[in-house]
């Protein structure tokens, strides 16, 4: 990949707090290298600090608490190769700190609550990813994170989620209709009984049809509907096993294809058996997907479909980046 690209590529990664954006961004950093990516946290465009929001009775999810005009102006400038003085929202103090200089890099990721909410910003994005957690899993994950890392009580976490729910549904969740890929994390269908800790997950990669530079990943035969249980001599499966599904569907009335993985991997090195049956992965060599997954087994989701699909999306983003740069170079030569 060129260190001086012909065109800056801008990616949007949207989702609620605690949905796995940080892990996904770490995987992108591992894949591309840290020098190629600049990540802009859109919390920095809060126009009201924590105390002003409390005084006005609105949440950070409300568009009135965010400066979308500045977000658009600075995103456009960065995509045009210009440096900006970006504001900083201090999560520890809840205040807005003095701005910092941000220089453009080959890939710019806008991540946070609202990268696809404003149409002007949305039009700047070359690819859009939405991370979607089922409500019961969101509660379980957020309780675990906020109690362990932030000292919150169980009741505090539940109150926070419930207080944010109306604004989440009105201003954040609506963005998934614009996404090119949705990574959806759901309760398993493999267990007949309840799984309150959600140790087993069902993860779906919803791939929008007709997206430029993006070739869908598929299982066995493109366009077919496939249900596959890979457990056996080549894949070790503890109870309740693993099940994959692939097939066409619709999402917000738009045609999509869906790759679904339900279950947990016992041995990451055996994921290569599944990799062998997936096509259009955009890997550069045999076993690259499995190698990337094994590189950081400590990352959340590495042993279930969330880690595997995050790596797949990363591979597709690398391919998209390279296609855009190749096209830009061809146009430059032609002109």
C-alpha positions as CSV (number, residue, x, y, z in Angstrom):
1,X,0.0,0.0,0.0
2,X,1.3,3.4,-1.0
3,X,2.5,5.7,1.8
4,X,1.4,8.8,-0.3
5,X,-2.0,7.9,-1.6
6,X,-3.7,9.6,-4.6
7,X,-6.9,9.9,-2.6
8,X,-7.8,9.9,1.1
9,X,-10.2,7.1,2.0
10,X,-12.8,7.9,4.7
11,X,-14.6,5.2,6.7
12,X,-17.5,5.6,9.1
13,X,-17.9,3.3,12.1
14,X,-21.1,3.8,14.0
15,X,-22.6,2.3,17.1
16,X,-23.6,2.9,20.7
17,X,-21.3,3.1,23.6
18,X,-19.9,-0.4,24.5
19,X,-20.8,-2.1,21.2
20,X,-17.3,-3.2,20.3
21,X,-16.0,-0.2,18.2
22,X,-12.7,0.0,20.1
23,X,-11.9,-3.7,19.4
24,X,-12.9,-3.3,15.8
25,X,-10.6,-0.3,15.4
26,X,-7.7,-2.2,17.1
27,X,-8.2,-4.9,14.5
28,X,-8.1,-2.3,11.7
29,X,-4.9,-0.9,13.1
30,X,-3.3,-4.3,13.2
31,X,-4.3,-4.9,9.6
32,X,-3.3,-1.6,8.1
33,X,-0.5,-0.5,10.4
34,X,-0.9,2.5,12.8
35,X,0.7,5.0,10.4
36,X,-1.9,4.6,7.7
37,X,-4.9,5.4,9.9
38,X,-6.1,8.5,11.7
39,X,-9.1,7.8,14.0
40,X,-11.4,10.7,14.8
41,X,-13.7,10.1,17.8
42,X,-16.8,12.1,17.1
43,X,-17.4,12.7,20.8
44,X,-14.9,15.5,20.3
45,X,-17.7,17.4,18.4
46,X,-19.9,17.6,21.5
47,X,-21.0,21.3,21.6
48,X,-22.2,21.0,25.2
49,X,-20.0,19.6,28.0
50,X,-21.3,17.1,30.6
51,X,-22.6,19.8,32.9
52,X,-24.3,21.8,30.2
53,X,-26.1,18.7,29.0
54,X,-27.3,17.9,32.5
55,X,-28.5,21.5,32.9
56,X,-30.5,21.3,29.7
57,X,-31.7,17.8,30.3
58,X,-30.4,16.3,27.1
59,X,-28.0,13.4,26.4
60,X,-24.8,13.3,24.3
61,X,-26.8,11.3,21.7
62,X,-29.1,14.2,21.0
63,X,-28.0,16.2,17.9
64,X,-28.5,19.4,19.8
65,X,-25.5,18.5,22.0
66,X,-23.2,18.1,18.9
67,X,-21.7,20.5,16.4
68,X,-22.5,18.8,13.0
69,X,-21.5,21.9,11.0
70,X,-17.9,21.8,12.4
71,X,-17.8,18.0,12.1
72,X,-18.7,18.3,8.4
73,X,-16.3,21.1,7.7
74,X,-13.3,19.4,9.3
75,X,-14.1,15.9,7.8
76,X,-14.3,17.6,4.4
77,X,-11.0,19.4,5.0
78,X,-9.2,16.2,6.1
79,X,-10.5,14.3,3.0
80,X,-9.2,17.1,0.9
81,X,-5.8,16.7,2.5
82,X,-5.9,19.7,4.8
83,X,-5.0,19.8,8.5
84,X,-7.6,20.9,11.0
85,X,-7.6,22.1,14.6
86,X,-10.0,19.5,16.1
87,X,-11.7,20.1,19.5
88,X,-11.2,17.6,22.3
89,X,-13.9,16.3,24.6
90,X,-12.4,15.2,27.9
91,X,-14.2,12.0,29.1
92,X,-12.6,12.2,32.5
93,X,-13.6,15.8,33.3
94,X,-16.6,16.0,31.1
95,X,-15.3,19.3,29.7
96,X,-14.2,20.5,26.3
97,X,-10.4,21.0,26.1
98,X,-8.4,23.2,23.8
99,X,-8.2,21.9,20.2
100,X,-5.4,19.8,18.8
101,X,-3.9,19.7,15.3
102,X,-4.8,16.7,13.2
103,X,-3.1,16.0,9.9
104,X,-4.7,13.9,7.2
105,X,-3.5,10.3,6.7
106,X,-4.3,7.8,3.9
107,X,-7.2,6.4,5.8
108,X,-9.4,8.4,8.1
109,X,-12.0,6.7,10.4
110,X,-14.9,8.7,11.8
111,X,-16.1,6.6,14.8
112,X,-18.7,7.2,17.3
113,X,-22.4,7.8,17.8
114,X,-23.2,9.9,14.7
115,X,-20.9,9.3,11.6
116,X,-23.9,8.6,9.3
117,X,-26.5,10.9,10.9
118,X,-25.7,14.1,9.0
119,X,-26.2,13.7,5.3
120,X,-23.3,15.9,4.4
121,X,-20.8,13.8,6.5
122,X,-22.4,10.6,5.3
123,X,-21.7,11.6,1.7
124,X,-18.0,12.0,2.4
125,X,-17.7,8.4,3.6
126,X,-16.3,5.7,1.2
127,X,-17.6,2.9,3.4
128,X,-19.9,2.7,6.3
129,X,-20.0,0.1,9.1
130,X,-22.6,-0.2,11.8
131,X,-22.1,-2.3,14.9
132,X,-25.4,-3.5,16.2
133,X,-25.9,-5.2,19.6
134,X,-29.2,-6.9,20.6
135,X,-30.6,-5.0,23.7
136,X,-30.0,-7.9,26.1
137,X,-26.4,-8.3,25.0
138,X,-25.8,-4.6,25.2
139,X,-26.9,-4.6,28.8
140,X,-24.7,-7.6,29.7
141,X,-21.6,-6.1,28.0
142,X,-22.1,-2.7,29.4
143,X,-22.8,-3.9,32.9
144,X,-19.6,-6.0,32.8
145,X,-17.5,-3.1,31.4
146,X,-18.8,-0.3,33.5
147,X,-18.7,-2.2,36.8
148,X,-15.2,-3.5,36.2
149,X,-13.6,-0.4,34.6
150,X,-15.6,2.5,35.8
151,X,-16.8,1.4,39.3
152,X,-20.5,1.8,38.5
153,X,-23.1,-0.3,40.2
154,X,-25.4,-2.6,38.4
155,X,-28.4,-0.3,39.1
156,X,-26.4,2.7,37.8
157,X,-25.7,1.0,34.5
158,X,-29.3,-0.1,34.0
159,X,-30.5,3.5,34.7
160,X,-28.0,4.9,32.2
161,X,-29.1,2.5,29.5
162,X,-32.8,3.2,30.1
163,X,-32.2,7.0,30.1
164,X,-30.4,6.8,26.8
165,X,-32.8,4.4,25.1
166,X,-35.2,6.9,23.5
167,X,-32.3,9.0,22.1
168,X,-30.4,5.9,21.0
169,X,-33.4,4.7,19.0
170,X,-34.1,8.2,17.5
171,X,-30.6,9.3,16.6
172,X,-28.1,6.4,16.6
173,X,-30.0,3.2,15.7
174,X,-31.6,4.8,12.6
175,X,-28.1,5.1,11.0
176,X,-27.9,1.4,10.3
177,X,-30.2,1.8,7.3
178,X,-27.3,3.7,5.6
179,X,-24.6,1.1,6.4
180,X,-22.8,-0.8,3.8
181,X,-22.1,-3.6,6.3
182,X,-23.8,-4.2,9.6
183,X,-22.2,-6.5,12.2
184,X,-25.1,-7.7,14.2
185,X,-24.6,-9.5,17.6
186,X,-27.5,-11.6,18.8
187,X,-28.4,-14.3,21.3
188,X,-27.5,-17.8,20.2
189,X,-30.1,-20.1,18.7
190,X,-28.0,-23.2,19.7
191,X,-29.1,-23.3,23.3
192,X,-32.6,-24.4,24.2
193,X,-32.2,-22.8,27.6
194,X,-31.5,-19.1,28.5
195,X,-27.9,-17.9,28.4
196,X,-28.0,-14.9,30.7
197,X,-24.3,-14.2,30.5
198,X,-24.4,-14.6,26.7
199,X,-21.3,-16.7,26.6
200,X,-22.5,-18.1,23.2
201,X,-23.3,-15.5,20.5
202,X,-24.8,-15.5,17.0
203,X,-23.2,-12.9,14.8
204,X,-24.4,-11.7,11.4
205,X,-22.6,-9.9,8.7
206,X,-25.2,-8.0,6.6
207,X,-23.7,-7.0,3.3
208,X,-25.5,-4.4,1.2
209,X,-25.8,-5.0,-2.5
210,X,-24.5,-2.5,-5.0
211,X,-21.7,-0.9,-3.0
212,X,-18.9,0.3,-5.1
213,X,-15.5,-1.4,-4.6
214,X,-17.1,-4.0,-2.3
215,X,-17.3,-7.7,-3.3
216,X,-19.4,-9.8,-0.9
217,X,-18.0,-12.6,1.1
218,X,-20.0,-15.8,0.7
219,X,-20.1,-19.4,1.9
220,X,-19.7,-22.2,-0.7
221,X,-21.8,-20.7,-3.6
222,X,-22.6,-17.1,-4.1
223,X,-26.4,-16.4,-4.1
224,X,-27.3,-19.8,-2.6
225,X,-28.9,-20.4,0.8
226,X,-26.6,-22.5,2.9
227,X,-26.9,-23.9,6.4
228,X,-23.7,-25.7,7.5
229,X,-22.6,-27.4,10.7
230,X,-18.8,-27.7,10.3
231,X,-18.2,-29.7,13.5
232,X,-16.4,-33.0,13.0
233,X,-12.9,-34.3,12.4
234,X,-11.5,-30.9,11.2
235,X,-13.2,-28.5,13.7
236,X,-13.5,-29.2,17.4
237,X,-16.8,-28.1,18.8
238,X,-17.8,-28.2,22.4
239,X,-21.5,-28.1,23.3
240,X,-23.6,-26.5,21.9
241,X,-21.5,-26.6,18.7
242,X,-21.2,-24.2,15.7
243,X,-23.6,-23.4,12.9
244,X,-23.1,-21.2,9.9
245,X,-25.7,-19.7,7.5
246,X,-25.4,-17.8,4.3
247,X,-28.1,-16.5,1.9
248,X,-29.8,-13.5,0.3
249,X,-32.2,-11.3,2.3
250,X,-33.5,-7.8,2.5
251,X,-32.6,-5.1,5.1
252,X,-34.6,-1.9,5.2
253,X,-36.1,-2.9,1.9
254,X,-32.7,-3.1,0.3
255,X,-31.2,-6.4,-1.1
256,X,-28.4,-7.8,1.1
257,X,-26.5,-11.1,1.6
258,X,-26.1,-12.4,5.2
259,X,-23.2,-14.5,6.6
260,X,-24.1,-15.8,10.1
261,X,-21.9,-17.6,12.6
262,X,-23.4,-19.0,15.8
263,X,-21.2,-20.7,18.4
264,X,-17.7,-20.6,19.9
265,X,-14.4,-21.8,18.5
266,X,-12.4,-24.2,20.8
267,X,-9.2,-23.9,18.8
268,X,-8.4,-20.8,16.8
269,X,-6.0,-22.7,14.6
270,X,-8.9,-24.8,13.3
271,X,-10.7,-21.7,12.0
272,X,-8.7,-22.3,8.8
273,X,-11.2,-25.1,8.0
274,X,-14.0,-22.5,7.9
275,X,-11.7,-20.0,6.1
276,X,-11.3,-22.6,3.3
277,X,-15.0,-22.6,2.6
278,X,-15.5,-18.9,2.6
279,X,-14.9,-17.1,-0.8
280,X,-14.1,-13.5,-1.7
281,X,-12.3,-12.9,1.6
282,X,-9.7,-10.6,0.0
283,X,-6.9,-12.4,1.8
284,X,-3.4,-12.1,0.3
285,X,-2.3,-15.7,1.1
286,X,-3.6,-19.0,2.4
287,X,-4.6,-18.8,6.0
288,X,-4.3,-15.0,6.5
289,X,-7.8,-14.7,8.1
290,X,-7.0,-17.4,10.6
291,X,-3.6,-15.9,11.3
292,X,-5.1,-12.5,11.9
293,X,-7.6,-13.9,14.3
294,X,-4.9,-15.9,16.2
295,X,-2.6,-12.9,16.4
296,X,-4.7,-11.4,19.3
297,X,-6.7,-14.1,21.1
298,X,-7.1,-11.7,24.0
299,X,-9.3,-9.3,22.0
300,X,-12.9,-9.6,23.0
301,X,-14.8,-11.9,20.6
302,X,-11.8,-13.7,19.2
303,X,-13.4,-17.1,19.9
304,X,-16.7,-16.3,18.4
305,X,-18.2,-14.9,15.2
306,X,-17.8,-11.3,16.3
307,X,-14.0,-11.5,16.1
308,X,-14.1,-13.5,12.8
309,X,-16.5,-11.1,11.1
310,X,-14.6,-8.0,12.3
311,X,-11.4,-9.4,10.7
312,X,-13.4,-10.2,7.5
313,X,-14.7,-6.6,7.3
314,X,-11.1,-5.4,7.9
315,X,-9.9,-7.5,5.0
316,X,-12.6,-6.1,2.8
317,X,-11.7,-2.5,3.8
318,X,-8.1,-3.2,2.9
319,X,-9.3,-4.4,-0.6
320,X,-11.5,-1.3,-0.9
321,X,-8.7,1.0,0.0
322,X,-6.4,-0.6,-2.6
323,X,-9.1,-0.5,-5.3
324,X,-9.7,3.2,-4.7
325,X,-6.0,4.0,-4.8
326,X,-5.5,2.0,-8.0
327,X,-8.3,3.8,-9.7
328,X,-7.0,7.2,-8.5
329,X,-3.6,6.4,-10.0
330,X,-5.1,5.3,-13.3
331,X,-7.1,8.6,-13.5
332,X,-4.0,10.6,-12.7
333,X,-2.0,8.8,-15.5
334,X,-4.9,9.3,-18.0
335,X,-5.1,13.0,-17.3
